[in-house]
C-alpha cells in the first residue's frame, strides 16, 4: 500500500499486487483504475481464480491499482478544505497524475498499459488531454463499460444549476448510497436485493448470482463525491463529455459560459480496446457505440458482450473469459 499526496492536497492510496514467488521478477506495468463508488478491490474481489489483478500477476505482469480520493481506502481525512468539493476532473487529472508519476519513479518502466472500468475508463481521456505528453507513456488502453455522453439511464437526472451554486453536491454520496442499499438488502434479503442490483446495472442473471452479490456487498458502495455523480449525469444527451458544470459560475472558473469539452478524438497515439455489455442499463450500449464511432481514434477492437451488464466485466461468473482476452491484448 502506497499513500501519495496529489497536487491539490488529497491523499490517495495505490495498491500493488506482486507474486509470492521470489524468483518471478516484476514484469510489464499495468495501471488499473476503478469505477464510481468502487475501489482497488474491484480487481481482486473475485479471488485468485477470477480477479483480473491475480490473472495479470500469474501471467507475469505488474499491476498497480489506484484508489480514487475519498473512497475510504484513500483516507477521508487530512484535507484542509471542504473535503467533498471535488469532481471527476480532479480524479481523472490529479489522482491519475500522482499515481502514474509514482509508478514510473518506483519501477523505472518506460511505459505501461492503462485498464479502466466505467468511470475509471474515462479518466484516461481526462488525464491525457490535460497532460498530452503522457499519451506516449501508455502503450495500450483497455476500457470496460466506458462512461460516456449520449447516456439515458433513468437514474440519471439533470439537476438545477441552483443546487450547484448552493453547494448541495458537496457531500459523501457513496455513504448515502451505502446506508440505503444495506438497509434495504438487510430488510428484504439477498434475492430481492439482487433484483434492485439488476435495475441499477442491468439484467444478467447468469453472471451475478446471490453468492457473488454477497461478496460485492461486503464493502460496496464505497465513499464518493456527489459532485462526481452529478458531472456524469450532466453528460446525458450531450455529444461530448465536459468538465464540471458550475452553471453561472462557469465564467469565473473557466472564463467561458459553458464548461470545456474533452475532445476525445485528439488522443490518436495509443491503440485502444473496448469492452461493453449489451445488457448494461447504467451505460447503455448505444452511448458507448456513439463514442466508438465518432469520438475514438486508433480504435483496434471493440468487444460487445451481449449477455453482459455493467459490472460483469469485473465480477461476473464468466469473468475469466474477459481476463483471458485482456491477456491476449497485452501479449499482442
C-alpha positions as CSV (number, residue, x, y, z in Angstrom):
1,X,0.0,0.0,0.0
2,X,1.5,3.3,-1.1
3,X,0.0,6.6,0.1
4,X,0.5,9.6,-2.2
5,X,-0.5,13.2,-2.0
6,X,-2.0,14.9,-5.0
7,X,-1.1,18.4,-6.3
8,X,-4.3,19.7,-4.7
9,X,-3.6,18.2,-1.3
10,X,-5.6,14.9,-1.2
11,X,-4.1,11.6,-0.1
12,X,-4.7,8.6,-2.4
13,X,-3.7,5.0,-1.9
14,X,-2.1,3.0,-4.6
15,X,-2.1,-0.8,-4.3
16,X,0.4,-3.2,-6.0
17,X,-0.2,-6.9,-6.3
18,X,3.0,-8.9,-6.6
19,X,3.8,-12.6,-7.0
20,X,4.7,-14.6,-3.9
21,X,7.4,-16.3,-5.9
22,X,10.7,-14.6,-5.1
23,X,12.1,-15.9,-8.4
24,X,9.4,-14.1,-10.5
25,X,10.6,-10.6,-11.4
26,X,8.1,-7.8,-11.8
27,X,7.0,-7.7,-15.4
28,X,5.4,-5.0,-17.5
29,X,3.5,-2.4,-15.6
30,X,-0.3,-2.3,-15.8
31,X,-2.2,0.6,-14.3
32,X,-5.8,-0.1,-13.2
33,X,-8.5,2.4,-12.3
34,X,-11.9,1.6,-10.8
35,X,-15.4,2.9,-11.3
36,X,-17.6,5.2,-9.3
37,X,-18.3,4.2,-5.6
38,X,-15.7,1.5,-6.0
39,X,-12.1,0.7,-5.1
40,X,-9.0,-1.3,-6.0
41,X,-10.8,-4.3,-4.5
42,X,-12.7,-4.5,-7.9
43,X,-9.6,-6.2,-9.3
44,X,-9.2,-8.8,-6.6
45,X,-12.7,-9.3,-5.0
46,X,-13.4,-12.4,-7.0
47,X,-10.3,-14.1,-5.7
48,X,-7.2,-15.7,-7.3
49,X,-9.1,-17.7,-9.9
50,X,-11.2,-14.8,-11.2
51,X,-9.8,-11.4,-10.2
52,X,-8.1,-9.6,-13.1
53,X,-5.2,-8.4,-10.9
54,X,-4.4,-12.1,-10.0
55,X,-4.6,-13.1,-13.6
56,X,-2.1,-10.3,-14.5
57,X,0.4,-11.4,-11.9
58,X,0.2,-15.1,-12.9
59,X,0.9,-14.0,-16.5
60,X,4.0,-12.1,-15.4
61,X,2.6,-8.5,-15.3
62,X,3.0,-5.9,-12.6
63,X,-0.5,-4.5,-11.7
64,X,-0.8,-1.2,-9.8
65,X,-4.3,-0.3,-8.7
66,X,-5.4,3.2,-7.8
67,X,-8.0,4.1,-5.1
68,X,-9.6,7.4,-6.1
69,X,-9.7,10.2,-3.5
70,X,-12.2,9.8,-0.7
71,X,-13.2,6.2,-1.4
72,X,-12.5,5.1,2.1
73,X,-9.3,3.2,1.3
74,X,-7.9,6.5,0.2
75,X,-8.5,8.4,3.5
76,X,-11.4,10.7,4.3
77,X,-9.3,13.0,6.4
78,X,-6.2,15.2,6.3
79,X,-7.5,17.7,3.8
80,X,-7.6,21.4,4.9
81,X,-10.7,22.5,2.8
82,X,-14.2,21.2,2.1
83,X,-13.3,17.5,1.6
84,X,-16.1,16.5,-0.7
85,X,-15.8,19.5,-3.0
86,X,-14.2,17.6,-5.9
87,X,-15.4,16.4,-9.3
88,X,-14.4,13.7,-11.7
89,X,-12.0,16.2,-13.3
90,X,-9.9,16.2,-10.1
91,X,-9.8,12.4,-10.0
92,X,-9.0,12.0,-13.7
93,X,-6.3,14.7,-13.7
94,X,-4.7,14.9,-10.2
95,X,-5.2,11.4,-8.8
96,X,-4.1,9.8,-12.0
97,X,-1.0,12.0,-12.4
98,X,0.4,11.4,-8.9
99,X,-0.1,7.7,-9.3
100,X,1.4,7.4,-12.8
101,X,4.4,9.6,-11.8
102,X,5.0,7.4,-8.7
103,X,4.8,4.2,-10.6
104,X,7.3,5.4,-13.2
105,X,9.6,6.5,-10.5
106,X,9.4,3.3,-8.5
107,X,9.6,0.9,-11.4
108,X,11.8,2.7,-13.9
109,X,9.4,1.4,-16.5
110,X,9.4,3.3,-19.9
111,X,5.7,2.8,-20.4
112,X,2.6,1.0,-19.1
113,X,-0.8,-0.3,-20.1
114,X,-4.0,1.5,-18.9
115,X,-7.0,-0.5,-17.9
116,X,-10.2,1.1,-16.5
117,X,-13.7,0.2,-15.7
118,X,-16.7,2.6,-16.1
119,X,-15.6,6.0,-14.6
120,X,-12.1,4.6,-14.4
121,X,-12.1,4.1,-18.2
122,X,-13.0,7.7,-18.7
123,X,-10.2,9.1,-16.5
124,X,-7.6,8.0,-19.1
125,X,-9.0,10.6,-21.6
126,X,-9.2,13.4,-19.0
127,X,-5.7,12.8,-17.9
128,X,-4.1,12.6,-21.3
129,X,-6.0,15.6,-22.6
130,X,-4.8,17.6,-19.7
131,X,-1.2,16.3,-20.0
132,X,-0.8,15.3,-23.6
133,X,2.9,14.5,-23.1
134,X,1.8,11.4,-21.1
135,X,0.0,9.9,-24.0
136,X,3.3,8.3,-25.1
137,X,3.5,6.6,-21.7
138,X,0.6,4.3,-22.4
139,X,1.4,1.6,-24.9
140,X,-2.2,0.2,-24.9
141,X,-5.6,1.4,-23.5
142,X,-8.3,-1.1,-22.4
143,X,-11.7,0.4,-21.4
144,X,-14.6,-1.6,-20.0
145,X,-18.1,-0.1,-19.7
146,X,-16.9,3.4,-20.6
147,X,-18.7,6.3,-19.0
148,X,-19.6,8.5,-22.0
149,X,-22.0,11.0,-23.4
150,X,-25.4,10.1,-25.0
151,X,-26.4,8.1,-22.0
152,X,-30.1,7.8,-21.0
153,X,-30.2,5.8,-17.8
154,X,-33.4,6.5,-15.8
155,X,-31.5,7.0,-12.5
156,X,-29.6,10.0,-14.0
157,X,-31.4,13.3,-13.7
158,X,-30.4,16.8,-14.9
159,X,-30.2,18.8,-11.7
160,X,-30.7,22.5,-11.5
161,X,-27.7,24.8,-11.5
162,X,-29.0,26.5,-8.4
163,X,-28.3,23.3,-6.5
164,X,-24.6,23.5,-7.5
165,X,-24.4,27.2,-6.6
166,X,-25.8,26.3,-3.1
167,X,-23.1,23.6,-2.8
168,X,-25.7,20.9,-2.4
169,X,-23.4,18.4,-4.1
170,X,-20.5,18.7,-1.7
171,X,-21.2,15.5,0.3
172,X,-20.4,11.8,0.5
173,X,-22.9,10.4,-1.9
174,X,-21.3,6.9,-1.6
175,X,-22.0,6.8,2.1
176,X,-25.6,7.8,1.5
177,X,-25.9,5.0,-1.1
178,X,-24.3,2.5,1.2
179,X,-26.8,3.2,4.0
180,X,-29.8,2.9,1.7
181,X,-28.5,-0.2,-0.1
182,X,-27.6,-2.1,3.0
183,X,-30.7,-1.1,4.9
184,X,-32.8,-2.3,2.0
185,X,-30.9,-5.5,1.5
186,X,-30.8,-6.4,5.2
187,X,-34.5,-6.0,5.3
188,X,-35.7,-7.8,2.2
189,X,-33.0,-10.5,1.8
190,X,-30.4,-11.2,-0.8
191,X,-32.8,-12.3,-3.6
192,X,-34.9,-9.1,-3.7
193,X,-31.6,-7.2,-3.2
194,X,-30.4,-8.8,-6.4
195,X,-33.4,-7.5,-8.2
196,X,-32.6,-4.0,-7.1
197,X,-29.0,-4.5,-8.3
198,X,-30.4,-5.6,-11.7
199,X,-32.4,-2.4,-12.0
200,X,-29.2,-0.3,-11.5
201,X,-26.7,-2.3,-13.5
202,X,-28.5,-4.5,-16.0
203,X,-30.1,-7.9,-16.3
204,X,-27.5,-10.7,-16.5
205,X,-28.9,-13.5,-14.2
206,X,-26.2,-15.9,-15.3
207,X,-23.3,-13.6,-14.3
208,X,-24.2,-12.1,-10.9
209,X,-25.6,-14.7,-8.6
210,X,-26.5,-14.4,-4.9
211,X,-23.1,-15.6,-3.7
212,X,-21.2,-13.1,-5.8
213,X,-23.6,-10.3,-4.8
214,X,-22.8,-11.1,-1.1
215,X,-19.2,-10.7,-1.9
216,X,-19.8,-7.3,-3.6
217,X,-21.9,-6.0,-0.8
218,X,-19.2,-6.7,1.8
219,X,-17.9,-3.2,1.0
220,X,-19.9,-1.7,-1.9
221,X,-20.8,1.1,-2.4
222,X,-17.6,2.9,-1.4
223,X,-17.4,6.6,-0.4
224,X,-17.6,9.1,-3.3
225,X,-18.3,12.7,-4.0
226,X,-21.8,13.7,-5.2
227,X,-20.3,16.2,-7.5
228,X,-18.7,13.3,-9.3
229,X,-22.1,11.7,-9.8
230,X,-23.6,15.0,-11.0
231,X,-20.9,15.5,-13.6
232,X,-21.5,12.1,-15.2
233,X,-25.3,12.8,-15.1
234,X,-24.8,16.1,-16.8
235,X,-23.5,14.4,-19.9
236,X,-26.9,12.9,-20.6
237,X,-28.0,13.6,-24.2
238,X,-24.8,15.5,-25.0
239,X,-22.5,14.7,-27.9
240,X,-19.4,15.3,-25.8
241,X,-18.2,14.8,-22.2
242,X,-17.1,18.0,-20.5
243,X,-15.6,19.4,-17.3
244,X,-17.7,20.0,-14.3
245,X,-20.6,22.4,-15.0
246,X,-20.7,25.3,-12.4
247,X,-23.7,26.9,-14.1
248,X,-23.5,30.7,-13.8
249,X,-20.1,30.3,-12.2
250,X,-18.5,28.8,-15.2
251,X,-17.2,32.2,-16.4
252,X,-15.4,32.6,-13.0
253,X,-13.9,29.1,-13.1
254,X,-13.2,28.6,-16.8
255,X,-13.5,32.0,-18.4
256,X,-16.3,30.7,-20.6
257,X,-20.1,30.4,-20.1
258,X,-20.0,26.6,-20.6
259,X,-17.6,24.0,-19.3
260,X,-14.7,23.0,-21.6
261,X,-15.2,19.9,-23.7
262,X,-13.0,16.9,-23.5
263,X,-12.1,16.3,-27.2
264,X,-11.5,12.5,-27.1
265,X,-10.5,12.3,-30.7
266,X,-7.4,14.3,-30.0
267,X,-5.8,11.2,-28.5
268,X,-4.5,9.4,-31.5
269,X,-1.3,7.6,-30.4
270,X,-2.3,4.8,-28.0
271,X,-4.0,1.7,-29.5
272,X,-7.4,1.4,-27.8
273,X,-9.6,-1.6,-27.0
274,X,-13.1,-1.5,-25.5
275,X,-15.4,-4.0,-23.8
276,X,-19.1,-3.2,-23.3
277,X,-22.3,-5.0,-22.4
278,X,-25.5,-5.5,-24.3
279,X,-27.4,-5.7,-21.0
280,X,-25.8,-2.7,-19.4
281,X,-28.5,-0.3,-18.2
282,X,-26.2,2.1,-16.4
283,X,-24.1,3.0,-19.5
284,X,-26.3,1.9,-22.4
285,X,-24.6,0.2,-25.4
286,X,-25.7,3.0,-27.8
287,X,-23.8,5.5,-25.7
288,X,-20.6,3.5,-26.0
289,X,-21.2,2.9,-29.7
290,X,-21.7,6.6,-30.4
291,X,-18.3,7.3,-28.7
292,X,-16.6,4.5,-30.6
293,X,-18.0,5.7,-34.0
294,X,-17.5,9.4,-33.7
295,X,-15.0,10.1,-30.8
296,X,-12.3,7.5,-30.6
297,X,-9.2,7.5,-32.7
298,X,-6.8,4.5,-33.1
299,X,-9.5,2.0,-32.1
300,X,-8.2,-1.5,-32.6
301,X,-11.1,-3.6,-31.5
302,X,-14.4,-3.2,-29.6
303,X,-15.9,-6.3,-27.9
304,X,-19.7,-6.1,-27.4
305,X,-20.7,-8.9,-25.0
306,X,-24.5,-9.1,-25.5
307,X,-25.2,-11.1,-22.3
308,X,-23.1,-8.8,-20.0
309,X,-24.3,-5.9,-17.7
310,X,-22.3,-3.1,-16.3
311,X,-20.2,-4.9,-13.6
312,X,-19.9,-8.3,-15.2
313,X,-16.5,-7.4,-16.7
314,X,-15.0,-7.4,-13.2
315,X,-17.4,-9.6,-11.1
316,X,-19.2,-12.0,-13.4
317,X,-19.3,-15.8,-13.3
318,X,-17.5,-15.9,-16.6
319,X,-15.1,-13.0,-16.0
320,X,-12.1,-15.3,-16.6
321,X,-13.1,-15.2,-20.3
322,X,-12.6,-11.4,-20.2
323,X,-9.4,-11.7,-18.3
324,X,-8.1,-14.2,-20.9
325,X,-9.0,-11.8,-23.7
326,X,-7.2,-8.9,-21.9
327,X,-4.1,-11.1,-21.6
328,X,-4.2,-11.7,-25.3
329,X,-4.4,-8.0,-26.0
330,X,-1.5,-7.3,-23.7
331,X,0.6,-10.0,-25.4
332,X,-0.2,-8.7,-28.9
